[in-house]
Amino acid sequence: MAEEILRTEGLCKRFGALEVLRGITVSIHRQEIVSVIGPSGGGKSTFLRCLNLLEQPTSGKVLFHRQEMTDRKADICRYRQKIGMVFQNFHVFPNLTVLENITLAPVLEKKLPRAQAEREAMALLQRVGLREKAGEYPRKLSGGQKQRLAIVRAMAMEPEVMLFDEPTSALDPEMVKEVLGVIEDLAQSGMTIVIVTHEMAFARDVADQVIFMDGGIIVEQGDARQVIEHPREERTRQFLSRYAES
């Protein structure tokens, strides 16, 4: 089996009296594609944000290469450089050009020479079909282009793992395919990916494993095609019945 990169052990998260995550234990291995599915409010996005410690778990552990990142002595900033994240609403900088959006973090955080950062950024833009937009500002981009920019910006830090939080939910239907195509290309290139998604065909066809979450727990987990096409749990079947082809 491939090397384990990320692991959570008994992950819990509370917001006041609300218990959003209740003891999540998951292993994620190198080059694995993990799709997290489930109803709204089930804890999916909170789980994802706990993976890179944007949310601090109430209890439990997050381990990266077996080193506990939830330990107070852990270098969280260095860890986050290895865990790229793409949000559903892009979060690109409107006052910077496409190229500036991508090179900002490598220059400031990784101390790359600007010329090198720009060369690498242009190569990434070429890969996702945005090279000609390098000098544009985000306001001139479509939703799909903004999301591709957000993906490239995360990739510019050369992460070991990419996290996607419903990356197509804010897009028009015709733009969903282009963004999923970029993510699928990343998957085929060997990137380790955890994606919260409502795109069941993508989860079935691209992911290695699917995790179905509801009520802050993992209801079902396993081989992607098996979970999507032949779920064992009644709650999973109820959820997936909404996506069944007519």
C-alpha positions as CSV (number, residue, x, y, z in Angstrom):
1,M,0.0,0.0,0.0
2,A,1.1,3.6,-0.7
3,E,2.6,5.7,2.0
4,E,0.2,7.3,4.4
5,I,0.4,11.1,4.2
6,L,-2.5,12.3,6.3
7,R,-4.4,10.7,9.2
8,T,-7.0,11.8,11.6
9,E,-7.6,10.1,14.9
10,G,-10.8,10.6,16.8
11,L,-11.3,14.1,15.3
12,C,-14.0,16.1,17.1
13,K,-15.1,19.7,16.6
14,R,-17.6,21.7,18.6
15,F,-18.9,25.2,18.0
16,G,-20.4,26.0,21.5
17,A,-23.0,23.3,22.2
18,L,-23.0,22.2,18.5
19,E,-21.0,19.0,17.9
20,V,-20.1,19.2,14.2
21,L,-17.5,16.3,14.1
22,R,-17.8,13.3,16.3
23,G,-14.7,11.1,16.3
24,I,-13.5,11.0,12.7
25,T,-10.7,8.6,12.0
26,V,-9.4,8.5,8.4
27,S,-6.2,7.6,6.6
28,I,-5.2,9.2,3.3
29,H,-2.4,7.7,1.3
30,R,0.0,9.1,-1.4
31,Q,-1.7,9.6,-4.8
32,E,-5.0,8.7,-3.4
33,I,-8.2,10.5,-4.4
34,V,-10.8,10.7,-1.6
35,S,-14.2,12.1,-2.3
36,V,-16.3,13.2,0.7
37,I,-20.0,13.3,0.1
38,G,-23.1,13.8,2.2
39,P,-25.9,16.2,3.0
40,S,-25.4,19.9,3.9
41,G,-24.6,20.3,7.6
42,G,-23.1,16.9,7.9
43,G,-19.6,18.1,8.8
44,K,-17.8,17.7,5.4
45,S,-16.4,21.2,5.1
46,T,-15.5,21.4,8.8
47,F,-13.6,18.1,8.4
48,L,-11.7,19.5,5.4
49,R,-10.8,22.7,7.2
50,C,-9.6,20.7,10.2
51,L,-7.2,18.8,7.9
52,N,-5.1,21.9,7.3
53,L,-6.0,23.4,10.7
54,L,-8.0,26.3,9.4
55,E,-10.3,25.0,12.1
56,Q,-8.6,23.8,15.3
57,P,-10.1,20.5,16.4
58,T,-11.7,20.4,19.8
59,S,-10.1,17.0,20.4
60,G,-8.4,14.3,18.4
61,K,-5.3,14.4,16.2
62,V,-4.3,15.4,12.7
63,L,-1.0,13.6,11.6
64,F,1.1,14.5,8.6
65,H,3.7,11.9,7.8
66,R,3.0,10.6,11.3
67,Q,3.9,13.9,12.9
68,E,1.1,15.3,15.0
69,M,0.1,18.7,13.6
70,T,-2.4,19.3,16.4
71,D,0.6,19.4,18.9
72,R,1.3,22.9,20.1
73,K,4.9,22.6,19.1
74,A,4.1,21.8,15.5
75,D,5.1,24.2,12.8
76,I,1.7,24.9,11.4
77,C,2.8,27.5,8.8
78,R,5.2,25.1,7.3
79,Y,2.6,22.3,7.3
80,R,0.0,24.5,5.5
81,Q,2.5,25.1,2.7
82,K,2.2,21.4,2.0
83,I,-1.6,21.3,2.1
84,G,-3.1,23.3,-0.7
85,M,-6.8,24.3,-0.4
86,V,-9.4,25.5,-2.9
87,F,-12.6,27.0,-1.7
88,Q,-16.0,27.1,-3.3
89,N,-16.0,30.9,-3.7
90,F,-12.5,31.2,-5.3
91,H,-11.0,33.6,-2.7
92,V,-8.6,35.1,-5.3
93,F,-7.2,38.6,-4.7
94,P,-9.2,41.1,-6.9
95,N,-6.6,43.8,-6.7
96,L,-3.8,41.6,-8.2
97,T,-3.5,40.3,-11.7
98,V,-3.7,36.6,-12.5
99,L,0.1,36.3,-12.5
100,E,0.5,38.3,-9.3
101,N,-2.1,36.1,-7.6
102,I,-0.1,33.0,-8.3
103,T,3.4,34.4,-7.6
104,L,2.6,36.2,-4.3
105,A,2.9,33.2,-1.9
106,P,6.0,31.5,-3.6
107,V,7.9,34.8,-3.5
108,L,6.9,35.8,0.1
109,E,6.7,32.3,1.7
110,K,9.1,30.1,-0.2
111,K,11.5,33.0,-1.0
112,L,11.6,32.1,-4.7
113,P,13.2,34.7,-7.0
114,R,10.4,36.5,-8.8
115,A,11.6,35.5,-12.2
116,Q,11.5,31.9,-11.3
117,A,8.1,32.2,-9.7
118,E,6.7,33.8,-12.8
119,R,8.2,31.1,-15.1
120,E,6.6,28.4,-13.0
121,A,3.3,30.3,-12.8
122,M,3.2,30.7,-16.6
123,A,3.8,26.9,-17.0
124,L,0.9,26.2,-14.6
125,L,-1.4,28.7,-16.4
126,Q,-0.5,27.0,-19.7
127,R,-1.5,23.6,-18.1
128,V,-5.1,24.9,-17.2
129,G,-5.6,27.0,-20.4
130,L,-5.2,30.4,-18.8
131,R,-1.8,31.5,-20.1
132,E,-3.3,34.4,-22.1
133,K,-5.1,35.7,-19.0
134,A,-1.8,36.3,-17.0
135,G,-2.1,40.1,-17.1
136,E,-5.9,40.2,-16.5
137,Y,-7.6,41.1,-13.2
138,P,-10.0,38.5,-11.7
139,R,-13.0,40.7,-12.4
140,K,-12.6,39.9,-16.1
141,L,-12.6,36.2,-15.6
142,S,-15.5,33.8,-15.6
143,G,-16.4,31.8,-12.6
144,G,-14.7,28.7,-14.1
145,Q,-11.6,30.7,-14.9
146,K,-11.5,32.1,-11.4
147,Q,-11.7,28.6,-9.9
148,R,-8.9,27.4,-12.3
149,L,-6.8,30.4,-11.1
150,A,-7.5,29.4,-7.5
151,I,-6.3,25.9,-8.2
152,V,-3.1,27.1,-9.9
153,R,-2.4,29.5,-7.0
154,A,-2.6,26.6,-4.6
155,M,-0.5,24.4,-6.9
156,A,2.3,27.1,-7.1
157,M,3.3,26.2,-3.6
158,E,4.0,22.6,-4.7
159,P,1.8,21.0,-2.1
160,E,1.8,17.3,-1.3
161,V,-2.0,17.2,-0.8
162,M,-4.8,19.3,-2.4
163,L,-8.0,19.9,-0.5
164,F,-11.1,21.0,-2.5
165,D,-14.2,22.3,-0.7
166,E,-17.1,21.9,-3.2
167,P,-15.1,23.6,-5.9
168,T,-17.9,23.6,-8.5
169,S,-20.9,24.6,-6.3
170,A,-20.6,28.3,-7.1
171,L,-20.3,27.7,-10.9
172,D,-22.8,27.7,-13.7
173,P,-23.4,24.2,-15.0
174,E,-21.4,24.7,-18.2
175,M,-18.4,25.7,-16.2
176,V,-18.4,22.7,-13.9
177,K,-16.9,20.4,-16.5
178,E,-13.9,22.6,-17.1
179,V,-13.0,22.8,-13.4
180,L,-13.6,19.0,-12.8
181,G,-11.3,18.4,-15.8
182,V,-8.5,20.3,-14.2
183,I,-8.9,18.4,-10.9
184,E,-9.0,15.1,-12.9
185,D,-5.8,16.1,-14.6
186,L,-4.2,16.7,-11.2
187,A,-5.4,13.3,-10.1
188,Q,-3.9,11.6,-13.1
189,S,-0.6,13.3,-12.5
190,G,-0.4,11.7,-9.1
191,M,-1.5,14.5,-6.8
192,T,-3.1,13.4,-3.5
193,I,-6.6,14.9,-3.3
194,V,-9.4,15.2,-0.8
195,I,-12.5,16.7,-2.4
196,V,-15.9,17.5,-0.9
197,T,-18.3,17.3,-3.8
198,H,-21.9,16.8,-4.9
199,E,-20.7,15.6,-8.3
200,M,-21.5,11.9,-7.9
201,A,-20.2,10.8,-11.3
202,F,-16.9,12.4,-10.6
203,A,-16.7,10.7,-7.1
204,R,-17.5,7.4,-8.7
205,D,-15.2,7.6,-11.7
206,V,-12.2,9.5,-10.4
207,A,-12.0,8.8,-6.7
208,D,-10.3,5.8,-5.1
209,Q,-12.4,5.9,-2.0
210,V,-15.6,7.7,-1.0
211,I,-16.5,8.8,2.5
212,F,-20.2,9.5,3.2
213,M,-20.7,11.8,6.2
214,D,-23.8,12.7,8.0
215,G,-24.4,14.1,11.5
216,G,-20.7,14.6,12.1
217,I,-19.8,10.9,11.7
218,I,-18.6,8.6,8.9
219,V,-21.7,6.6,8.0
220,E,-20.0,4.6,5.2
221,Q,-16.5,4.5,3.6
222,G,-15.0,2.4,1.0
223,D,-14.1,1.8,-2.7
224,A,-15.6,4.7,-4.7
225,R,-17.7,2.7,-7.2
226,Q,-18.9,0.3,-4.5
227,V,-20.1,3.1,-2.2
228,I,-21.8,5.0,-5.0
229,E,-23.3,2.1,-6.9
230,H,-23.9,-0.4,-4.1
231,P,-24.0,1.4,-0.8
232,R,-24.3,-0.9,2.3
233,E,-26.0,1.6,4.6
234,E,-29.6,2.7,4.3
235,R,-28.7,6.3,5.0
236,T,-26.2,6.3,2.2
237,R,-28.8,4.8,-0.1
238,Q,-31.4,7.4,0.8
239,F,-28.9,10.2,0.1
240,L,-27.7,8.8,-3.2
241,S,-31.3,8.1,-4.4
242,R,-31.6,11.8,-5.1
243,Y,-28.8,11.5,-7.7
244,A,-30.0,8.4,-9.3
245,E,-30.5,8.7,-13.1
246,S,-34.1,8.7,-14.2
